[in-house]
C-alpha cells in the first residue's frame, strides 16, 4: 500500500481554486491543522467569510480532490461558516 505524504496532500489541496480570486485554498491559508497519517487525513477548512457564497461548493471540491488519494478516512472540519454543520454532515457522507 502506498504511503501518502503531507506534500502529496498539499499538492491535491492546491488543485482546489477559489473562483473569485483564482488562488488555491491552501495558499489562501484556508487549510489549518493538517494531519496526514497512513490511512487518515484530518484538516480544518476555515472560510474567509461566515456568509461565503461558495462555501458549500469549495468544501465539496476539497473533499472530492482528497478522495482521489488512496486514503481510508478523511475528516474535514469547517470553521467560520454559517452552514458549517450542514457542510460537515454532507462531507462525512462523501
C-alpha positions in Angstrom: 0.0 0.0 0.0 1.3 3.4 -1.0 2.2 5.8 1.8 0.7 9.3 1.2 2.9 12.2 2.4 1.9 15.6 3.6 3.4 17.0 0.4 1.1 14.9 -1.8 -1.9 16.0 0.2 -0.9 19.7 -0.1 -0.4 19.2 -3.8 -4.0 17.9 -4.1 -5.3 20.8 -1.9 -3.6 23.2 -4.3 -5.8 21.9 -7.1 -8.9 23.4 -5.4 -9.2 27.0 -6.6 -11.3 29.9 -5.3 -13.1 31.1 -8.4 -13.3 34.7 -7.1 -9.5 35.0 -6.5 -8.1 32.3 -8.8 -5.9 31.3 -5.8 -5.9 27.8 -4.4 -7.4 27.2 -0.9 -4.0 26.1 0.5 -2.1 29.2 -0.5 -5.0 31.4 0.7 -4.4 30.0 4.2 -7.8 28.3 4.4 -6.4 24.9 5.4 -5.3 24.6 9.0 -4.4 21.8 11.4 -3.5 19.4 8.6 -2.7 15.9 9.8 -1.6 13.2 7.5 -1.3 9.6 8.8 -1.0 6.4 6.8 -4.8 5.9 6.3 -6.2 9.2 7.7 -6.2 12.8 6.7 -7.7 15.5 9.0 -7.9 19.2 8.5 -9.8 22.3 9.3 -11.2 24.3 6.4 -11.6 28.0 7.5 -13.6 30.1 5.2 -12.8 33.8 4.7 -16.4 34.8 5.5 -19.1 33.4 7.6 -21.5 34.0 4.7 -19.2 32.8 1.9 -21.5 32.3 -1.1 -19.4 29.4 -2.4 -18.5 27.7 0.9 -20.5 24.6 0.1 -19.0 24.3 -3.4 -15.5 24.7 -2.1 -16.0 22.2 0.7 -17.3 19.6 -1.8 -14.5 20.3 -4.2 -12.0 19.9 -1.4 -13.3 16.5 -0.3 -13.6 15.3 -3.9 -9.9 16.1 -4.5 -8.8 14.4 -1.4 -10.9 11.3 -2.3 -8.7 10.9 -5.3 -6.0 9.8 -2.9 -5.9 6.1 -1.7 -6.9 7.1 1.9 -9.5 5.3 4.0 -10.6 8.2 6.2 -10.8 11.9 5.5 -12.1 14.3 8.2 -12.8 17.8 7.3 -13.9 20.3 10.0 -15.4 23.6 8.8 -14.8 26.9 10.6 -16.1 30.4 10.2 -19.1 29.4 8.1 -22.8 29.9 8.9 -23.7 26.5 7.4 -20.7 24.6 8.9 -22.8 21.8 10.5 -24.7 21.2 7.3 -21.5 21.1 5.2 -19.7 18.8 7.7 -22.6 16.3 7.6 -22.6 16.4 3.8 -18.8 15.9 3.6 -18.9 13.0 6.1 -21.1 11.0 3.6 -18.7 11.5 0.7 
